[in-house]
Amino acid sequence: MAAPLTADAFVRALRGEGVRFVEHGTWKTHNRNHKGPWGPVHGVMLHHTAGINSLTLCRDGTAALPGPLCVGLIAKDGTVHLVGYGRTNHAGSGSTAVLDAVVAERTPPSPGPDAVDGNARFYGFEIENLGDGRDPYPADQLAAAERVSAALCRAHGWSAGSVIGHKEWTRRKIDPSFSMAGMRSRIEARLGTRPVPAPAACAPFPGAAFFVPGRRSALFTAVGQRLVAEGCGRYAVGPGPVWGEADVRSYAAWQRKLGYAGAGADGIPGRASWDRLRVPAVPGTGS
């Protein structure tokens, strides 16, 4: 049980797990959140599309079932196409007993009556496949499903028991048409290959007076790199070791992202915004 990752944190988790992905349009804000809450989330649900060339369908849905229909579509070549983020129309209602098993990270039982909104509780991924038992799942595609699932499990501190198939959620569905026990074994093995790293040491706040235009420090490069990673970089060139106007604009964008406005988003670091940026310690700078 957890709050959903932010879209940026989700992307970082995918990159950390070596997932190859393509971002489509405004996927980070394309969702069904206006229909109800998304979260707390408990796990990952895998599906098959039961069709081919499903990208547009997964992104836009239909008149009867508006999109997005998943967070990502996993193509035959192993590329994950990101089409939405938030509440998506992928799971529908499902079993309370299955949800309890996912929360407890144990093997799900046979699904009971549909009683719980799965769209609010799971990240959903569609896997391109006809689902007829004859259409193959290439090795790259299965590896991508494994990596995506492991990325989210690792980010949330979940085990492979937090990953289920749509067919395990409700009696209405048969997807995906591969063994979920086998997929969970693969995810479990992957999670065991690389321990979750300890959090990197963060640079202590040097004080607002440290951020003087023209001052040189390797710490400023680290600050700029973190701002870029958070989507707040406003650099034509850089970031670099000299604190300048581009750094001020970038830090102001970070402050606005945190909800500050007016004088609170002046581009000069304060302790609260600094602590949330989590700038890594830079050897030799005292920070």
PyMOL commands that set and color helices and strands:
alter all, ss='L'
color gray80, all
select helices_A, chain A and resi 7-16+27-29+33-35+55-60+96-104+118-120+139-156+160-162+166-169+180-193+208-210+218-229+245-257+262-265+271-277
alter helices_A, ss='H'
color red, helices_A
select strands_A, chain A and resi 21-23+43-48+72-74+80-82+93-95+114-117+122-127+163-165
alter strands_A, ss='S'
color yellow, strands_A
deselect
rebuild
show_as cartoon
